[in-house]
Amino acid sequence: MRRSGKTRRTEATRRTRRRLTAAAVCAAAVAALTAVPAQADTAAGHAAGHGTGTRAPHWAPKDTGVPEVRFRGLSAVSRDTAWLAGTRGTVLRTTDGGRNWRNVSPPGAAEVQFRDIEAFDARRAVVLAIGEGEASRVYRTDDGGATWTESFRNTDARAFYDCLTFFDHRHGLAVSDPVDGRFRILSTRDGGRSWTVLPDTGMPPALEGEAGFAASGQCLVSAGPKDVWLATGGAARARVLHSADRGRTWTATDAPVPGGDPARGVFALAFRDRAHGLAAGGDFRPDQASPDTAARTGDGGRTWRPAGTSPPAYRSGVAWLPHSRTTALAVGPTGTDLTTDAGRTWRTVDTGSYDTVDCAPRHGCWAAGERGRAARLEH
């Protein structure tokens, strides 16, 4: 049935109001984050509530009930719904903003290490287990984790899968460390129900010692229907590889993040569109200094520029705040850092330990890490 012009205008007005509301929430969170000093385990500490007891936007811990698990996989669906994936084959899901977490771990997977999860909604998700040979696996659920299907198990002892990403609900990729001198790309066209190894003819040769870091599920990220980026380290130079055709052909660019050691490189990427991206990394060893831990690009990764003021230590995760062209968060074992100028400068706003961070497309930012830690940006 054809809708009237008035109906179309009304629906457009409602959509605009929803976008403006989400943007206003994001702006309020940013204003509060930048207005107060950093304090342990909160992104903003207590606001200047003038005796009212109110709090500014902050990382609010959400008890997962599994302190023995380290979560490096995180997918933020909304402010209410998020998925976590971690050690001991653990997958958790919340649909009430973190008040309750349901253990929806795949049966028989207690020995695997989950490092990445991509969720489409509260019921559908794809999770990646990492490791050499058959330890690298992919599982998919369509019923909120009540049942899982193992859709891929690596049978090549030389492969070690690190991260996965999806362009939409059907098309996605996973990446393995180099096999026969080139990174290996796994592709799905049916939402992770089946996978195919892509030809490596379009992949440039890997550097000696080069690999991806399975630290936060963000070494492989996408933006738009076809663009994908791969972060690397472990070699003489840290690099970011880019494909504009869903992983069939790639170009490689050096990143201004220190390399030269197996523990150094780019650990995480975040792109808010096809052009504007952020890189975070450093040296993951706690006894080593990590200068120049962040970089930015405005041309889709063809060139990268170092941040003028970087986070003070290694960072393993990074995410743009929704509805913002300039604001992002980076997390790591020693804290959370905030940029409000699209990655030119960063400052620490939290000293709690988190390994990964993710923000839902509309609103709702989450973080997760060691000792079962999970938190939501609240305001």
URMO-V953590 format. One record per residue. N is the residue number from 1. RES is the residue in three letters. OMEGA is omega in whole degrees, 0 to 359 (none if undefined). Layout:
{{N/RES/OMEGA} {N/RES/OMEGA}}
This chain:
{{1/MET/181} {2/ARG/180} {3/ARG/179} {4/SER/177} {5/GLY/180} {6/LYS/180} {7/THR/179} {8/ARG/180} {9/ARG/180} {10/THR/179} {11/GLU/179} {12/ALA/178} {13/THR/179} {14/ARG/179} {15/ARG/179} {16/THR/179} {17/ARG/179} {18/ARG/179} {19/ARG/181} {20/LEU/178} {21/THR/179} {22/ALA/179} {23/ALA/179} {24/ALA/177} {25/VAL/179} {26/CYS/180} {27/ALA/178} {28/ALA/179} {29/ALA/180} {30/VAL/181} {31/ALA/181} {32/ALA/179} {33/LEU/184} {34/THR/186} {35/ALA/186} {36/VAL/179} {37/PRO/178} {38/ALA/174} {39/GLN/184} {40/ALA/173} {41/ASP/169} {42/THR/180} {43/ALA/181} {44/ALA/182} {45/GLY/177} {46/HIS/179} {47/ALA/175} {48/ALA/189} {49/GLY/178} {50/HIS/176} {51/GLY/183} {52/THR/182} {53/GLY/179} {54/THR/180} {55/ARG/176} {56/ALA/173} {57/PRO/188} {58/HIS/170} {59/TRP/178} {60/ALA/180} {61/PRO/177} {62/LYS/186} {63/ASP/179} {64/THR/180} {65/GLY/181} {66/VAL/184} {67/PRO/180} {68/GLU/185} {69/VAL/172} {70/ARG/183} {71/PHE/173} {72/ARG/176} {73/GLY/183} {74/LEU/174} {75/SER/180} {76/ALA/178} {77/VAL/181} {78/SER/176} {79/ARG/180} {80/ASP/189} {81/THR/176} {82/ALA/177} {83/TRP/176} {84/LEU/177} {85/ALA/184} {86/GLY/182} {87/THR/180} {88/ARG/178} {89/GLY/189} {90/THR/171} {91/VAL/177} {92/LEU/178} {93/ARG/172} {94/THR/175} {95/THR/180} {96/ASP/175} {97/GLY/177} {98/GLY/176} {99/ARG/178} {100/ASN/177} {101/TRP/178} {102/ARG/176} {103/ASN/182} {104/VAL/183} {105/SER/176} {106/PRO/179} {107/PRO/178} {108/GLY/184} {109/ALA/186} {110/ALA/183} {111/GLU/184} {112/VAL/181} {113/GLN/178} {114/PHE/182} {115/ARG/180} {116/ASP/175} {117/ILE/177} {118/GLU/182} {119/ALA/178} {120/PHE/179} {121/ASP/183} {122/ALA/184} {123/ARG/187} {124/ARG/180} {125/ALA/176} {126/VAL/184} {127/VAL/183} {128/LEU/171} {129/ALA/185} {130/ILE/176} {131/GLY/180} {132/GLU/175} {133/GLY/186} {134/GLU/174} {135/ALA/177} {136/SER/183} {137/ARG/174} {138/VAL/176} {139/TYR/177} {140/ARG/173} {141/THR/177} {142/ASP/184} {143/ASP/176} {144/GLY/179} {145/GLY/176} {146/ALA/175} {147/THR/180} {148/TRP/173} {149/THR/174} {150/GLU/186} {151/SER/177} {152/PHE/171} {153/ARG/182} {154/ASN/179} {155/THR/178} {156/ASP/183} {157/ALA/181} {158/ARG/185} {159/ALA/179} {160/PHE/185} {161/TYR/188} {162/ASP/190} {163/CYS/172} {164/LEU/178} {165/THR/178} {166/PHE/174} {167/PHE/179} {168/ASP/183} {169/HIS/183} {170/ARG/190} {171/HIS/180} {172/GLY/180} {173/LEU/167} {174/ALA/183} {175/VAL/174} {176/SER/170} {177/ASP/187} {178/PRO/172} {179/VAL/185} {180/ASP/172} {181/GLY/179} {182/ARG/175} {183/PHE/181} {184/ARG/182} {185/ILE/177} {186/LEU/186} {187/SER/172} {188/THR/176} {189/ARG/184} {190/ASP/175} {191/GLY/178} {192/GLY/178} {193/ARG/176} {194/SER/187} {195/TRP/179} {196/THR/175} {197/VAL/180} {198/LEU/174} {199/PRO/182} {200/ASP/183} {201/THR/180} {202/GLY/181} {203/MET/178} {204/PRO/180} {205/PRO/176} {206/ALA/174} {207/LEU/178} {208/GLU/179} {209/GLY/185} {210/GLU/180} {211/ALA/172} {212/GLY/179} {213/PHE/178} {214/ALA/189} {215/ALA/186} {216/SER/184} {217/GLY/185} {218/GLN/175} {219/CYS/175} {220/LEU/183} {221/VAL/182} {222/SER/175} {223/ALA/182} {224/GLY/188} {225/PRO/187} {226/LYS/186} {227/ASP/181} {228/VAL/182} {229/TRP/181} {230/LEU/179} {231/ALA/181} {232/THR/176} {233/GLY/177} {234/GLY/183} {235/ALA/180} {236/ALA/179} {237/ARG/171} {238/ALA/183} {239/ARG/169} {240/VAL/178} {241/LEU/183} {242/HIS/172} {243/SER/178} {244/ALA/182} {245/ASP/177} {246/ARG/169} {247/GLY/181} {248/ARG/175} {249/THR/187} {250/TRP/168} {251/THR/183} {252/ALA/179} {253/THR/176} {254/ASP/178} {255/ALA/182} {256/PRO/174} {257/VAL/187} {258/PRO/172} {259/GLY/175} {260/GLY/181} {261/ASP/180} {262/PRO/182} {263/ALA/186} {264/ARG/175} {265/GLY/176} {266/VAL/183} {267/PHE/186} {268/ALA/177} {269/LEU/173} {270/ALA/177} {271/PHE/178} {272/ARG/172} {273/ASP/184} {274/ARG/185} {275/ALA/193} {276/HIS/184} {277/GLY/178} {278/LEU/176} {279/ALA/179} {280/ALA/180} {281/GLY/182} {282/GLY/179} {283/ASP/188} {284/PHE/179} {285/ARG/186} {286/PRO/181} {287/ASP/181} {288/GLN/177} {289/ALA/180} {290/SER/174} {291/PRO/175} {292/ASP/186} {293/THR/185} {294/ALA/178} {295/ALA/182} {296/ARG/176} {297/THR/175} {298/GLY/182} {299/ASP/176} {300/GLY/179} {301/GLY/176} {302/ARG/175} {303/THR/179} {304/TRP/179} {305/ARG/179} {306/PRO/175} {307/ALA/176} {308/GLY/174} {309/THR/183} {310/SER/167} {311/PRO/188} {312/PRO/183} {313/ALA/178} {314/TYR/176} {315/ARG/186} {316/SER/182} {317/GLY/180} {318/VAL/180} {319/ALA/171} {320/TRP/171} {321/LEU/182} {322/PRO/177} {323/HIS/176} {324/SER/178} {325/ARG/188} {326/THR/191} {327/THR/180} {328/ALA/177} {329/LEU/172} {330/ALA/183} {331/VAL/176} {332/GLY/184} {333/PRO/182} {334/THR/177} {335/GLY/178} {336/THR/178} {337/ASP/184} {338/LEU/168} {339/THR/175} {340/THR/179} {341/ASP/174} {342/ALA/174} {343/GLY/178} {344/ARG/178} {345/THR/179} {346/TRP/172} {347/ARG/184} {348/THR/180} {349/VAL/183} {350/ASP/179} {351/THR/175} {352/GLY/183} {353/SER/174} {354/TYR/180} {355/ASP/185} {356/THR/181} {357/VAL/179} {358/ASP/178} {359/CYS/178} {360/ALA/183} {361/PRO/180} {362/ARG/174} {363/HIS/183} {364/GLY/179} {365/CYS/182} {366/TRP/174} {367/ALA/180} {368/ALA/181} {369/GLY/186} {370/GLU/178} {371/ARG/177} {372/GLY/185} {373/ARG/171} {374/ALA/181} {375/ALA/176} {376/ARG/175} {377/LEU/184} {378/GLU/183} {379/HIS/none}}
